[in-house]
């Protein structure tokens, strides 16, 4: 269990950023996964008072505040209507409703969890991260970087695309053994793979949405997999092209 000496609800992003520059501080976000870590920190920083819990629709994109809960994404009619229900399908298997009512999109993405359904879907959709000091950064780049002391404020998802997701789990609400997402925009498809078990990666970018099973198999072979308590390396290698095909098919059904 995580232990904090003091708890501060930041009144501005600048205040939160200044506090977070010390290694003894941590942004708690939803504090769902974090609280299970064995860590001791002097300062826990809460962003709940900064209005970062909204889903905004713009002409060309959806802008999601970092403190928006997974449940909000899951049940958003605007998001699911625009992208064919992919968020409801991707997020509804995560642990349970009470968990998703508190866990945040910012906490899920910023932590770069290797088992994240959230990051896998957003990566396929070409999302970008808005950081307080650094500005907007493509998730594809952000995923590969080391954590720093900046603060994630928003996630931006471009409109005009169709998305699908498929995963396999040992039980309905367990962490995925493997998850694949696909998104089609302007006649080109991205495919992302997560829970490899490692950070989600783009397995393919800008490919045809009508790839054959053999072509998807070749893409799956170029992704690095490993083994853990949920699945072995060989199992993930066999399952990956199947999940890719299902995610790609879901894009075409929208």
C-alpha positions as protocol buffer text, in pm:
chain_id: "A"
residue {
  index: 1
  type: UNK
  ca { x: 0 y: 0 z: 0 }
}
residue {
  index: 2
  type: UNK
  ca { x: 122 y: 350 z: -83 }
}
residue {
  index: 3
  type: UNK
  ca { x: 187 y: 582 z: 210 }
}
residue {
  index: 4
  type: UNK
  ca { x: 182 y: 963 z: 185 }
}
residue {
  index: 5
  type: UNK
  ca { x: 284 y: 1213 z: 453 }
}
residue {
  index: 6
  type: UNK
  ca { x: 69 y: 1498 z: 318 }
}
residue {
  index: 7
  type: UNK
  ca { x: -220 y: 1536 z: 77 }
}
residue {
  index: 8
  type: UNK
  ca { x: -259 y: 1854 z: -128 }
}
residue {
  index: 9
  type: UNK
  ca { x: -548 y: 1943 z: -356 }
}
residue {
  index: 10
  type: UNK
  ca { x: -390 y: 2176 z: -609 }
}
residue {
  index: 11
  type: UNK
  ca { x: -578 y: 2497 z: -691 }
}
residue {
  index: 12
  type: UNK
  ca { x: -395 y: 2560 z: -1022 }
}
residue {
  index: 13
  type: UNK
  ca { x: -194 y: 2358 z: -1272 }
}
residue {
  index: 14
  type: UNK
  ca { x: 109 y: 2576 z: -1204 }
}
residue {
  index: 15
  type: UNK
  ca { x: 87 y: 2489 z: -835 }
}
residue {
  index: 16
  type: UNK
  ca { x: 54 y: 2118 z: -913 }
}
residue {
  index: 17
  type: UNK
  ca { x: 347 y: 2135 z: -1155 }
}
residue {
  index: 18
  type: UNK
  ca { x: 570 y: 2311 z: -899 }
}
residue {
  index: 19
  type: UNK
  ca { x: 486 y: 2057 z: -630 }
}
residue {
  index: 20
  type: UNK
  ca { x: 544 y: 1768 z: -869 }
}
residue {
  index: 21
  type: UNK
  ca { x: 902 y: 1870 z: -951 }
}
residue {
  index: 22
  type: UNK
  ca { x: 1018 y: 1705 z: -631 }
}
residue {
  index: 23
  type: UNK
  ca { x: 1082 y: 1330 z: -647 }
}
residue {
  index: 24
  type: UNK
  ca { x: 911 y: 1300 z: -311 }
}
residue {
  index: 25
  type: UNK
  ca { x: 578 y: 1402 z: -471 }
}
residue {
  index: 26
  type: UNK
  ca { x: 333 y: 1207 z: -685 }
}
residue {
  index: 27
  type: UNK
  ca { x: 13 y: 1285 z: -879 }
}
residue {
  index: 28
  type: UNK
  ca { x: -252 y: 1053 z: -741 }
}
residue {
  index: 29
  type: UNK
  ca { x: -512 y: 1080 z: -1026 }
}
residue {
  index: 30
  type: UNK
  ca { x: -777 y: 819 z: -941 }
}
residue {
  index: 31
  type: UNK
  ca { x: -538 y: 649 z: -696 }
}
residue {
  index: 32
  type: UNK
  ca { x: -666 y: 305 z: -791 }
}
residue {
  index: 33
  type: UNK
  ca { x: -353 y: 126 z: -915 }
}
residue {
  index: 34
  type: UNK
  ca { x: -116 y: 364 z: -735 }
}
residue {
  index: 35
  type: UNK
  ca { x: -246 y: 288 z: -389 }
}
residue {
  index: 36
  type: UNK
  ca { x: -156 y: -78 z: -433 }
}
residue {
  index: 37
  type: UNK
  ca { x: 209 y: 9 z: -492 }
}
residue {
  index: 38
  type: UNK
  ca { x: 458 y: -29 z: -209 }
}
residue {
  index: 39
  type: UNK
  ca { x: 583 y: 328 z: -204 }
}
residue {
  index: 40
  type: UNK
  ca { x: 636 y: 607 z: 44 }
}
residue {
  index: 41
  type: UNK
  ca { x: 599 y: 964 z: -80 }
}
residue {
  index: 42
  type: UNK
  ca { x: 599 y: 1290 z: 108 }
}
residue {
  index: 43
  type: UNK
  ca { x: 331 y: 1462 z: -101 }
}
residue {
  index: 44
  type: UNK
  ca { x: 25 y: 1330 z: -281 }
}
residue {
  index: 45
  type: UNK
  ca { x: -106 y: 1585 z: -533 }
}
residue {
  index: 46
  type: UNK
  ca { x: -477 y: 1580 z: -622 }
}
residue {
  index: 47
  type: UNK
  ca { x: -593 y: 1744 z: -949 }
}
residue {
  index: 48
  type: UNK
  ca { x: -966 y: 1704 z: -878 }
}
residue {
  index: 49
  type: UNK
  ca { x: -1031 y: 2077 z: -834 }
}
residue {
  index: 50
  type: UNK
  ca { x: -889 y: 2179 z: -1174 }
}
residue {
  index: 51
  type: UNK
  ca { x: -1185 y: 2095 z: -1398 }
}
residue {
  index: 52
  type: UNK
  ca { x: -1001 y: 1820 z: -1586 }
}
residue {
  index: 53
  type: UNK
  ca { x: -1294 y: 1577 z: -1572 }
}
residue {
  index: 54
  type: UNK
  ca { x: -1481 y: 1675 z: -1887 }
}
residue {
  index: 55
  type: UNK
  ca { x: -1527 y: 1535 z: -2238 }
}
residue {
  index: 56
  type: UNK
  ca { x: -1537 y: 1822 z: -2487 }
}
residue {
  index: 57
  type: UNK
  ca { x: -1633 y: 1786 z: -2851 }
}
residue {
  index: 58
  type: UNK
  ca { x: -1466 y: 2013 z: -3104 }
}
residue {
  index: 59
  type: UNK
  ca { x: -1508 y: 2030 z: -3479 }
}
residue {
  index: 60
  type: UNK
  ca { x: -1217 y: 1797 z: -3553 }
}
residue {
  index: 61
  type: UNK
  ca { x: -1155 y: 1613 z: -3227 }
}
residue {
  index: 62
  type: UNK
  ca { x: -1269 y: 1508 z: -2882 }
}
residue {
  index: 63
  type: UNK
  ca { x: -1069 y: 1657 z: -2594 }
}
residue {
  index: 64
  type: UNK
  ca { x: -1078 y: 1451 z: -2277 }
}
residue {
  index: 65
  type: UNK
  ca { x: -961 y: 1586 z: -1941 }
}
residue {
  index: 66
  type: UNK
  ca { x: -703 y: 1374 z: -1765 }
}
residue {
  index: 67
  type: UNK
  ca { x: -925 y: 1334 z: -1456 }
}
residue {
  index: 68
  type: UNK
  ca { x: -1215 y: 1197 z: -1663 }
}
residue {
  index: 69
  type: UNK
  ca { x: -1303 y: 853 z: -1529 }
}
residue {
  index: 70
  type: UNK
  ca { x: -1301 y: 538 z: -1736 }
}
residue {
  index: 71
  type: UNK
  ca { x: -1672 y: 504 z: -1661 }
}
residue {
  index: 72
  type: UNK
  ca { x: -1738 y: 845 z: -1819 }
}
residue {
  index: 73
  type: UNK
  ca { x: -1562 y: 730 z: -2137 }
}
residue {
  index: 74
  type: UNK
  ca { x: -1741 y: 398 z: -2131 }
}
residue {
  index: 75
  type: UNK
  ca { x: -2087 y: 558 z: -2106 }
}
residue {
  index: 76
  type: UNK
  ca { x: -2029 y: 868 z: -2322 }
}
residue {
  index: 77
  type: UNK
  ca { x: -2292 y: 873 z: -2597 }
}
residue {
  index: 78
  type: UNK
  ca { x: -2090 y: 1127 z: -2795 }
}
residue {
  index: 79
  type: UNK
  ca { x: -1770 y: 921 z: -2795 }
}
residue {
  index: 80
  type: UNK
  ca { x: -1933 y: 588 z: -2860 }
}
residue {
  index: 81
  type: UNK
  ca { x: -2158 y: 738 z: -3125 }
}
residue {
  index: 82
  type: UNK
  ca { x: -1860 y: 889 z: -3307 }
}
residue {
  index: 83
  type: UNK
  ca { x: -1639 y: 581 z: -3290 }
}
residue {
  index: 84
  type: UNK
  ca { x: -1881 y: 290 z: -3311 }
}
residue {
  index: 85
  type: UNK
  ca { x: -1900 y: 199 z: -2943 }
}
residue {
  index: 86
  type: UNK
  ca { x: -1531 y: 115 z: -2912 }
}
residue {
  index: 87
  type: UNK
  ca { x: -1491 y: 276 z: -2570 }
}
residue {
  index: 88
  type: UNK
  ca { x: -1780 y: 86 z: -2416 }
}
residue {
  index: 89
  type: UNK
  ca { x: -1645 y: -240 z: -2556 }
}
residue {
  index: 90
  type: UNK
  ca { x: -1286 y: -169 z: -2451 }
}
residue {
  index: 91
  type: UNK
  ca { x: -1352 y: -38 z: -2101 }
}
residue {
  index: 92
  type: UNK
  ca { x: -1649 y: -239 z: -1973 }
}
residue {
  index: 93
  type: UNK
  ca { x: -1434 y: -549 z: -1896 }
}
residue {
  index: 94
  type: UNK
  ca { x: -1191 y: -352 z: -1674 }
}
residue {
  index: 95
  type: UNK
  ca { x: -1221 y: -483 z: -1314 }
}
residue {
  index: 96
  type: UNK
  ca { x: -1568 y: -354 z: -1218 }
}
residue {
  index: 97
  type: UNK
  ca { x: -1802 y: -56 z: -1226 }
}
residue {
  index: 98
  type: UNK
  ca { x: -1685 y: 82 z: -890 }
}
residue {
  index: 99
  type: UNK
  ca { x: -1326 y: 74 z: -1011 }
}
residue {
  index: 100
  type: UNK
  ca { x: -1408 y: 246 z: -1341 }
}
residue {
  index: 101
  type: UNK
  ca { x: -1603 y: 513 z: -1153 }
}
residue {
  index: 102
  type: UNK
  ca { x: -1276 y: 627 z: -995 }
}
residue {
  index: 103
  type: UNK
  ca { x: -988 y: 523 z: -1225 }
}
residue {
  index: 104
  type: UNK
  ca { x: -897 y: 805 z: -1465 }
}
residue {
  index: 105
  type: UNK
  ca { x: -787 y: 817 z: -1827 }
}
residue {
  index: 106
  type: UNK
  ca { x: -488 y: 1031 z: -1727 }
}
residue {
  index: 107
  type: UNK
  ca { x: -371 y: 786 z: -1465 }
}
residue {
  index: 108
  type: UNK
  ca { x: -407 y: 496 z: -1707 }
}
residue {
  index: 109
  type: UNK
  ca { x: -221 y: 662 z: -1995 }
}
residue {
  index: 110
  type: UNK
  ca { x: 44 y: 864 z: -1812 }
}
residue {
  index: 111
  type: UNK
  ca { x: 157 y: 556 z: -1618 }
}
residue {
  index: 112
  type: UNK
  ca { x: 221 y: 371 z: -1943 }
}
residue {
  index: 113
  type: UNK
  ca { x: 89 y: 48 z: -1794 }
}
residue {
  index: 114
  type: UNK
  ca { x: 186 y: -256 z: -1997 }
}
residue {
  index: 115
  type: UNK
  ca { x: -161 y: -407 z: -1949 }
}
residue {
  index: 116
  type: UNK
  ca { x: -363 y: -98 z: -2049 }
}
residue {
  index: 117
  type: UNK
  ca { x: -669 y: -147 z: -2269 }
}
residue {
  index: 118
  type: UNK
  ca { x: -704 y: 233 z: -2266 }
}
residue {
  index: 119
  type: UNK
  ca { x: -362 y: 311 z: -2412 }
}
residue {
  index: 120
  type: UNK
  ca { x: -397 y: 39 z: -2676 }
}
residue {
  index: 121
  type: UNK
  ca { x: -722 y: 184 z: -2814 }
}
residue {
  index: 122
  type: UNK
  ca { x: -599 y: 544 z: -2800 }
}
residue {
  index: 123
  type: UNK
  ca { x: -275 y: 448 z: -2972 }
}
residue {
  index: 124
  type: UNK
  ca { x: -457 y: 290 z: -3265 }
}
residue {
  index: 125
  type: UNK
  ca { x: -675 y: 602 z: -3290 }
}
residue {
  index: 126
  type: UNK
  ca { x: -377 y: 835 z: -3324 }
}
residue {
  index: 127
  type: UNK
  ca { x: -448 y: 1018 z: -2999 }
}
residue {
  index: 128
  type: UNK
  ca { x: -214 y: 1281 z: -2861 }
}
residue {
  index: 129
  type: UNK
  ca { x: -130 y: 1386 z: -2505 }
}
residue {
  index: 130
  type: UNK
  ca { x: -145 y: 1748 z: -2387 }
}
residue {
  index: 131
  type: UNK
  ca { x: 117 y: 1817 z: -2120 }
}
residue {
  index: 132
  type: UNK
  ca { x: 114 y: 2130 z: -1904 }
}
residue {
  index: 133
  type: UNK
  ca { x: 461 y: 2253 z: -1995 }
}
residue {
  index: 134
  type: UNK
  ca { x: 556 y: 2053 z: -2302 }
}
residue {
  index: 135
  type: UNK
  ca { x: 235 y: 2090 z: -2499 }
}
residue {
  index: 136
  type: UNK
  ca { x: 82 y: 1834 z: -2736 }
}
residue {
  index: 137
  type: UNK
  ca { x: 272 y: 1511 z: -2799 }
}
residue {
  index: 138
  type: UNK
  ca { x: 157 y: 1210 z: -3009 }
}
residue {
  index: 139
  type: UNK
  ca { x: 78 y: 911 z: -2790 }
}
residue {
  index: 140
  type: UNK
  ca { x: 294 y: 702 z: -3023 }
}
residue {
  index: 141
  type: UNK
  ca { x: 594 y: 910 z: -2909 }
}
residue {
  index: 142
  type: UNK
  ca { x: 480 y: 948 z: -2548 }
}
residue {
  index: 143
  type: UNK
  ca { x: 446 y: 571 z: -2502 }
}
residue {
  index: 144
  type: UNK
  ca { x: 815 y: 515 z: -2573 }
}
residue {
  index: 145
  type: UNK
  ca { x: 949 y: 788 z: -2344 }
}
residue {
  index: 146
  type: UNK
  ca { x: 1063 y: 766 z: -1985 }
}
residue {
  index: 147
  type: UNK
  ca { x: 830 y: 924 z: -1725 }
}
residue {
  index: 148
  type: UNK
  ca { x: 913 y: 1284 z: -1632 }
}
residue {
  index: 149
  type: UNK
  ca { x: 770 y: 1543 z: -1392 }
}
residue {
  index: 150
  type: UNK
  ca { x: 530 y: 1713 z: -1636 }
}
residue {
  index: 151
  type: UNK
  ca { x: 154 y: 1688 z: -1587 }
}
residue {
  index: 152
  type: UNK
  ca { x: -87 y: 1535 z: -1837 }
}
residue {
  index: 153
  type: UNK
  ca { x: -393 y: 1761 z: -1872 }
}
residue {
  index: 154
  type: UNK
  ca { x: -586 y: 1630 z: -2173 }
}
residue {
  index: 155
  type: UNK
  ca { x: -608 y: 1353 z: -2432 }
}
residue {
  index: 156
  type: UNK
  ca { x: -703 y: 1454 z: -2789 }
}
residue {
  index: 157
  type: UNK
  ca { x: -873 y: 1202 z: -3020 }
}
residue {
  index: 158
  type: UNK
  ca { x: -915 y: 1296 z: -3388 }
}
residue {
  index: 159
  type: UNK
  ca { x: -1261 y: 1257 z: -3536 }
}
residue {
  index: 160
  type: UNK
  ca { x: -1344 y: 1097 z: -3868 }
}
residue {
  index: 161
  type: UNK
  ca { x: -1236 y: 741 z: -3792 }
}
residue {
  index: 162
  type: UNK
  ca { x: -1379 y: 399 z: -3714 }
}
residue {
  index: 163
  type: UNK
  ca { x: -1231 y: 187 z: -3437 }
}
residue {
  index: 164
  type: UNK
  ca { x: -1253 y: -166 z: -3305 }
}
residue {
  index: 165
  type: UNK
  ca { x: -1099 y: -365 z: -3021 }
}
residue {
  index: 166
  type: UNK
  ca { x: -1062 y: -731 z: -2923 }
}
residue {
  index: 167
  type: UNK
  ca { x: -903 y: -888 z: -2617 }
}
residue {
  index: 168
  type: UNK
  ca { x: -862 y: -1216 z: -2436 }
}
residue {
  index: 169
  type: UNK
  ca { x: -879 y: -1256 z: -2057 }
}
residue {
  index: 170
  type: UNK
  ca { x: -854 y: -1542 z: -1811 }
}
residue {
  index: 171
  type: UNK
  ca { x: -1178 y: -1419 z: -1655 }
}
residue {
  index: 172
  type: UNK
  ca { x: -1429 y: -1149 z: -1749 }
}
residue {
  index: 173
  type: UNK
  ca { x: -1289 y: -868 z: -1531 }
}
residue {
  index: 174
  type: UNK
  ca { x: -924 y: -969 z: -1527 }
}
residue {
  index: 175
  type: UNK
  ca { x: -633 y: -773 z: -1675 }
}
residue {
  index: 176
  type: UNK
  ca { x: -605 y: -875 z: -2044 }
}
residue {
  index: 177
  type: UNK
  ca { x: -366 y: -1145 z: -2154 }
}
residue {
  index: 178
  type: UNK
  ca { x: -354 y: -964 z: -2487 }
}
residue {
  index: 179
  type: UNK
  ca { x: -548 y: -676 z: -2643 }
}
residue {
  index: 180
  type: UNK
  ca { x: -552 y: -551 z: -3002 }
}
residue {
  index: 181
  type: UNK
  ca { x: -715 y: -236 z: -3137 }
}
residue {
  index: 182
  type: UNK
  ca { x: -758 y: -107 z: -3490 }
}
residue {
  index: 183
  type: UNK
  ca { x: -873 y: 225 z: -3630 }
}
residue {
  index: 184
  type: UNK
  ca { x: -946 y: 330 z: -3988 }
}
residue {
  index: 185
  type: UNK
  ca { x: -916 y: 690 z: -4104 }
}
residue {
  index: 186
  type: UNK
  ca { x: -905 y: 822 z: -4460 }
}
residue {
  index: 187
  type: UNK
  ca { x: -890 y: 467 z: -4593 }
}
residue {
  index: 188
  type: UNK
  ca { x: -583 y: 371 z: -4389 }
}
residue {
  index: 189
  type: UNK
  ca { x: -568 y: 150 z: -4081 }
}
residue {
  index: 190
  type: UNK
  ca { x: -357 y: 153 z: -3764 }
}
residue {
  index: 191
  type: UNK
  ca { x: -322 y: -158 z: -3547 }
}
residue {
  index: 192
  type: UNK
  ca { x: -201 y: -146 z: -3186 }
}
residue {
  index: 193
  type: UNK
  ca { x: -113 y: -433 z: -2952 }
}
residue {
  index: 194
  type: UNK
  ca { x: -112 y: -413 z: -2572 }
}
residue {
  index: 195
  type: UNK
  ca { x: -62 y: -644 z: -2273 }
}
residue {
  index: 196
  type: UNK
  ca { x: 220 y: -817 z: -2464 }
}
residue {
  index: 197
  type: UNK
  ca { x: 294 y: -799 z: -2158 }
}
residue {
  index: 198
  type: UNK
  ca { x: 462 y: -460 z: -2212 }
}
residue {
  index: 199
  type: UNK
  ca { x: 366 y: -108 z: -2318 }
}
residue {
  index: 200
  type: UNK
  ca { x: 123 y: -94 z: -2608 }
}
residue {
  index: 201
  type: UNK
  ca { x: 287 y: -46 z: -2948 }
}
residue {
  index: 202
  type: UNK
  ca { x: 172 y: 31 z: -3300 }
}
residue {
  index: 203
  type: UNK
  ca { x: 206 y: -292 z: -3491 }
}
residue {
  index: 204
  type: UNK
  ca { x: 102 y: -130 z: -3820 }
}
residue {
  index: 205
  type: UNK
  ca { x: 43 y: 227 z: -3933 }
}
residue {
  index: 206
  type: UNK
  ca { x: -136 y: 344 z: -4246 }
}
residue {
  index: 207
  type: UNK
  ca { x: -203 y: -1 z: -4390 }
}
residue {
  index: 208
  type: UNK
  ca { x: -500 y: -124 z: -4593 }
}
residue {
  index: 209
  type: UNK
  ca { x: -813 y: -196 z: -4385 }
}
residue {
  index: 210
  type: UNK
  ca { x: -873 y: -505 z: -4599 }
}
residue {
  index: 211
  type: UNK
  ca { x: -565 y: -707 z: -4506 }
}
residue {
  index: 212
  type: UNK
  ca { x: -586 y: -1083 z: -4543 }
}
residue {
  index: 213
  type: UNK
  ca { x: -539 y: -1324 z: -4255 }
}
residue {
  index: 214
  type: UNK
  ca { x: -192 y: -1405 z: -4387 }
}
residue {
  index: 215
  type: UNK
  ca { x: -97 y: -1037 z: -4398 }
}
residue {
  index: 216
  type: UNK
  ca { x: -221 y: -983 z: -4043 }
}
residue {
  index: 217
  type: UNK
  ca { x: -18 y: -1285 z: -3939 }
}
residue {
  index: 218
  type: UNK
  ca { x: 296 y: -1123 z: -4079 }
}
residue {
  index: 219
  type: UNK
  ca { x: 224 y: -803 z: -3888 }
}
residue {
  index: 220
  type: UNK
  ca { x: 169 y: -999 z: -3567 }
}
residue {
  index: 221
  type: UNK
  ca { x: 503 y: -1177 z: -3611 }
}
residue {
  index: 222
  type: UNK
  ca { x: 688 y: -844 z: -3605 }
}
residue {
  index: 223
  type: UNK
  ca { x: 562 y: -760 z: -3255 }
}
residue {
  index: 224
  type: UNK
  ca { x: 768 y: -866 z: -2954 }
}
residue {
  index: 225
  type: UNK
  ca { x: 581 y: -1076 z: -2697 }
}
residue {
  index: 226
  type: UNK
  ca { x: 670 y: -1217 z: -2359 }
}
residue {
  index: 227
  type: UNK
  ca { x: 523 y: -1444 z: -2096 }
}
residue {
  index: 228
  type: UNK
  ca { x: 378 y: -1389 z: -1750 }
}
residue {
  index: 229
  type: UNK
  ca { x: 124 y: -1544 z: -1514 }
}
residue {
  index: 230
  type: UNK
  ca { x: -163 y: -1473 z: -1757 }
}
residue {
  index: 231
  type: UNK
  ca { x: -19 y: -1619 z: -2076 }
}
residue {
  index: 232
  type: UNK
  ca { x: 299 y: -1747 z: -2230 }
}
residue {
  index: 233
  type: UNK
  ca { x: 492 y: -1597 z: -2521 }
}
residue {
  index: 234
  type: UNK
  ca { x: 382 y: -1871 z: -2763 }
}
residue {
  index: 235
  type: UNK
  ca { x: 15 y: -1826 z: -2671 }
}
residue {
  index: 236
  type: UNK
  ca { x: 28 y: -1453 z: -2736 }
}
residue {
  index: 237
  type: UNK
  ca { x: 199 y: -1510 z: -3070 }
}
residue {
  index: 238
  type: UNK
  ca { x: -81 y: -1747 z: -3177 }
}
residue {
  index: 239
  type: UNK
  ca { x: -366 y: -1529 z: -3051 }
}
residue {
  index: 240
  type: UNK
  ca { x: -240 y: -1191 z: -3182 }
}
residue {
  index: 241
  type: UNK
  ca { x: -339 y: -1230 z: -3550 }
}
residue {
  index: 242
  type: UNK
  ca { x: -685 y: -1352 z: -3448 }
}
residue {
  index: 243
  type: UNK
  ca { x: -745 y: -1049 z: -3227 }
}
residue {
  index: 244
  type: UNK
  ca { x: -609 y: -819 z: -3498 }
}
residue {
  index: 245
  type: UNK
  ca { x: -854 y: -967 z: -3745 }
}
residue {
  index: 246
  type: UNK
  ca { x: -1144 y: -918 z: -3504 }
}
residue {
  index: 247
  type: UNK
  ca { x: -1049 y: -558 z: -3432 }
}
residue {
  index: 248
  type: UNK
  ca { x: -1012 y: -484 z: -3803 }
}
residue {
  index: 249
  type: UNK
  ca { x: -1348 y: -648 z: -3877 }
}
residue {
  index: 250
  type: UNK
  ca { x: -1512 y: -433 z: -3608 }
}
residue {
  index: 251
  type: UNK
  ca { x: -1386 y: -123 z: -3791 }
}
residue {
  index: 252
  type: UNK
  ca { x: -1557 y: -236 z: -4109 }
}
residue {
  index: 253
  type: UNK
  ca { x: -1884 y: -311 z: -3927 }
}
residue {
  index: 254
  type: UNK
  ca { x: -1921 y: 44 z: -3790 }
}
